[in-house]
Amino acid sequence: MSDDLSVALATTLQRLRSDRGLTGAALADLSGVSRTMISRIENGDVQPTASLLGRLSAALGITLSELIADAERGERRLVRRADQPVWTDPDTGYTRRAVSPASGGRLELVEVHLPPGARVAFPAEAYAFTHHQIWVLEGFLEFTEGETVHGLGEGDCLRLGSAAPCEFHNPGRGGCRYLVAVTRRTP
């Protein structure tokens, strides 16, 4: 993640938490992320992992893509590949590119590269207010949804079921690239 995006992400988390009238302790209770870690992220002292950002964004009622796009402040209709926000998990090397031009729309497209051996887990809350489909573009993805493990090869597409803890795993020796399509659930 670029230093500029890291600073923007810290500022965005602070603003979103404040806009919702949440203290750091309240966000910690909602997300399961320690108050100390939230403070370190908001101060720009650490680069948060995908899992942490997933938990925080879910607690704030937004998707991870919306959080990153908000930090980038991109509300254009056309976003060239070179201008699409890219975020890399400092622990796993998991890289996500926000393909969609506008945050908060009905559909978000996210391109993900998962390095060999990498695992990225998200809590059920990250899926509570959205529908997801995963389309594998290259490689092999082992996707665990609750107790069910799905093996997805190139060209396979999976629609997620009810909100459950999920884990993305690349068991192969090569990279895995997939597209995630996200829409909001209607109340």
FILUMKOL-96631 format. One record per atom (N, C-alpha, C): x, y, z. Coordinates in steps of 0.2 Angstrom, whole numbers, plus 2048, in hexadecimal, padded with zeros to 3 digits. Each point is the difference from the previous one (the first is absolute). Layout:
// FILUMKOL-96631
XYZ/...
//
This chain:
// FILUMKOL-96631
8047FA800/7FC806800/805806800/7FE8057FC/804806800/7FF804806/805804802/800804806/7FA805800/7FE8027FA/7FB8057FF/7F97FC802/7FF7FA7FD/7FA7FC802/8007FE807/8067FF803/8007FE807/7FE806805/8028067FE/7FE806804/7F88017FF/7FE7FF7F9/7F98027FF/7FC7FB803/8027F9800/7FC7FB804/7FF802807/806802803/7FF801807/7FB806802/8018057FC/7FB806800/7F97FE7FF/7FF7FC7FB/7F97FE7FE/7FD7FC806/8047FB803/7FD7FC805/7FE805806/804804802/7FF805805/7F98047FE/8008027FA/7FA8047FE/7FA7FC801/8007FA7FD/7FA7FB800/7FE7FF807/8057FE804/7FE7FF807/7FD806803/8028057FF/7FE806803/7F98027FD/7FF8007FA/7FA8017FD/7FA7FB802/8027FB803/7FB7FB802/7FF801808/804804803/7FF802807/8037FA804/8057FD7FD/8037FA804/807802803/8017FE806/806801803/8047FA7FE/807801801/8047FA7FF/7FE7FA803/7FE800806/7FE7FB804/7FA7FC7FD/7FB8057FE/7FA7FD7FD/8017FC7F9/8058037FC/8027FD7FA/8037F9802/804800805/8047FA802/7FB7FB802/7FB802803/7FA7FB802/7FD7FD7FA/7FE8057FB/7FC7FE7FB/8047FB7FB/8078027FF/8047FC7FB/8047FA803/801800807/8057FB803/8078027FF/8018067FD/807802800/802804806/8067FF803/801804806/8018077FF/7FE804806/800807800/8078037FE/8057FC803/8078027FE/8028007F9/7FD7FA7FD/8027FF7F9/7FC8057FC/7FA802801/7FC8057FD/804807800/802801806/804807801/8068007FC/8047FA800/8068007FC/7FF8007F8/7FA7FD7FE/7FE8017F9/7FF8077FE/7FB803805/7FE8077FF/806805800/8057FF804/806804800/8057FF7FB/7FF7FB7FC/8047FE7FA/8077FC803/7FF7FE806/8067FC802/8017F97FE/7FB7FD7FD/8007F97FD/7FC8007FA/8027FB7FB/7FC7FF7FA/7FB7FA802/7FA801800/7FB7FB802/8007FB7FB/7FE7FA802/8007FA7FC/7F98007FD/7FF7FC7FB/7F97FF7FC/7FB7FE805/8027FB804/7FB7FE805/7FE805805/804804803/7FF806804/7FB8057FD/8028027FA/7FC8057FC/7F97FD7FE/8007FA7FF/7F97FC7FF/7FC801806/8037FF806/7FC800806/7FE807802/8048057FF/7FF807801/7FB8037FB/8007FE7FA/7FB8027FB/7FA7FE801/7FF7F9802/7FA7FD802/7FD803806/804802805/7FD803806/7FD8077FE/8038037FB/7FE8077FE/7FB8007FB/7FE7FA7FE/7FA7FF7FB/8028017F9/8067FF7FE/8028017F9/8047FA7FE/8018007F9/8057FA7FE/807803800/8057FB800/8078027FF/8018047FA/7FD7FE7FB/8018047FA/7FE808801/7FA801803/7FE806801/805804805/8027FD805/805803804/8068027FC/8037FC7FC/8068027FC/7FE8057FB/7FB8007FD/7FE8057FB/7FF806803/7FD800806/7FE806804/807804802/8057FB802/807803801/8038037FA/7FE7FD7FA/8038037FA/7FC8067FD/7FA801803/7FB8057FE/7FF8007F8/7FF7FA7FE/7FE7FF7F9/7F98007FE/7FD8057FD/7F98007FE/7FF8017F9/8057FD7FC/8008017F9/7FC7FA7FC/7FD8017FA/7FC7FB7FD/8057FC7FC/8068027FE/8057FC7FD/806801804/8037FA801/807800804/8047FB7FC/8058037FD/8057FC7FC/8047FB805/8027FB7FD/8047FB805/805803804/8048057FD/806803804/7FD804805/7FA802800/7FD804806/7FC7FC805/7FF7FA7FF/7FC7FC804/8047FF807/7FC801805/8047FF807/8027F9801/8067FF802/8037F9801/802800807/7FE7FB804/8027FF807/8037F9801/806800804/8037FA801/8007FE807/7FE7FA802/8007FE807/8077FF802/803804805/8077FF802/8027F9803/7FB7FC802/8027FA803/8007FA7FB/7FC8007FB/7FF7FB7FB/8028027F9/8018067FE/8018027F9/7FA8007FC/7FA7FE803/7F98007FD/8008077FD/7FE8017F9/7FF8077FD/7F98007FD/7FD806802/7F98017FD/8008067FC/7FD8007FA/7FF8067FC/7F9802800/7FE806802/7F98027FF/7FF8027F9/7FD7FB7FC/7FF8017F9/7FA8057FE/7FB800804/7FA8047FF/802808801/7FD8047FC/802807800/7FD804806/7FA7FE803/7FD804805/7FF7FB806/801803806/7FF7FC806/7F8801802/7FD7FC803/7F9800802/7FB7FF7FB/8027FE7FA/7FB7FE7FB/7FD7F9801/7FC7FE7FC/7FC7FA801/8057FA7FF/8058017FC/8057FA7FE/807803801/8047FB804/807802800/8047FA7FD/8058017FC/8047FB7FE/807801803/8037FA802/806801804/8047FA7FD/8068027FD/8057FB7FE/8057FE805/8017FA802/8047FE805/8067FB7FD/806801803/8057FB7FF/8027FE806/8007F9801/8027FC806/8067FC7FF/806802803/8067FD7FF/8007F8802/8047FC7FD/8017F9802/8007FF808/7FC7FC802/8007FE808/7FC805804/7FE8067FD/7FD805804/7F97FE803/7FE802805/7F97FF803/7FE807803/7FA8027FE/7FD806803/7F97FE802/7FE802807/7FA7FE803/7FC806801/7F9800800/7FC805801/7FA7FE805/7FE804804/7FA7FD805/7FA8017FC/7FB7FC803/7F98007FD/7FD8077FF/802805804/7FD806800/8028047FA/8067FE7FD/8028037FA/7FC7FF7FA/7FB7FB801/7FC7FE7FA/7F8801802/7FF803806/7F9800802/7FC8047FC/8028057FD/7FC8057FC/8018007F9/8047FB7FD/8028007F9/7FE7F97FD/8008007F9/8007FA7FD/8077FF7FC/8037FB800/8077FF7FC/7FF7FA7FB/8048017FB/8027FB7FB/8078007FF/8037FA800/8078007FE/8017FC7FA/8048037FB/8027FD7FA/8078007FF/8037FA800/8077FE800/8028027F8/805804800/8038027F9/8067FC7FE/8047FF806/8077FC7FF/8017FC806/8037FA7FF/8027FC806/7FA7FC803/8017FF806/7FB7FC804/7FF803807/7FA800802/7FE803807/7FC7FB804/803800806/7FC7FC805/7FC805804/7FA7FF800/7FC805803/7FB7FD806/801802806/7FD7FD805/7FA804802/7FA7FE800/7FA804802/7FD7FC806/801803806/7FD7FC806/8047F9800/7FC7FB800/8037F9800/8017FD7F9/7FE8047FB/8017FD7F9/8068027FD/8047FC7FD/8068027FC/7FE7FF7F9/8018057FC/7FF8007F8/8078007FD/8017FC7FB/8068007FC/7FE8037FA/8038067FE/7FE8047FA/8068007FB/7FF7FE7FA/8058007FB/7FF8067FB/8048017FC/8008057FB/7F98007FC/7FC806800/7FA8007FD/7FA7FE805/8017FD805/7FB7FF805/7FD806804/7FA800801/7FD806803/7FB7FD806/801803806/7FC7FE806/7FC806802/7FA7FF802/7FB805803/8007FE807/802804805/8007FF807/7F97FF803/8007FC805/7F97FF803/7FF805806/7FD7FE805/7FF804806/807802803/800806803/806802804/8037FB804/8067FF7FF/8047FB804/807802800/8047FE805/807801800/8037FD7F9/8048047FD/8037FD7FA/808801800/8037FB7FC/8078017FF/8027FE7F8/8048057FE/8037FF7F9/8077FD801/8017FA7FC/8077FD801/8027FE7F9/8068027FF/8047FD7F9/8047FB802/7FE7F97FF/8057FB802/8057FE7FB/8008047FA/8047FE7FA/807803801/8047FF7FB/8078037FF/8008067FD/7FB8017FC/7FF8077FC/7FB804803/8008067FD/7FB805803/7F97FE7FE/7FB803803/7F97FF7FF/7FD8077FF/7FC8017FB/7FD8077FE/7F97FE7FF/7FC804804/7F97FF7FF/7FC807801/7FA8007FE/7FC806800/7FA7FF805/7FF805804/7FA800805/7FC8057FE/7F97FE7FF/7FB8047FE/7FC801806/7FE806803/7FD801806/7FA8057FF/7FA7FE802/7FA805800/7FE800807/7FC805802/7FD801807/7FA7FC800/7FF7FD806/7F97FD801/7FB806801/7FA7FF7FE/7FB805801/7FC7FE807/7FF805804/7FC7FE806/7FA7FD7FF/
//
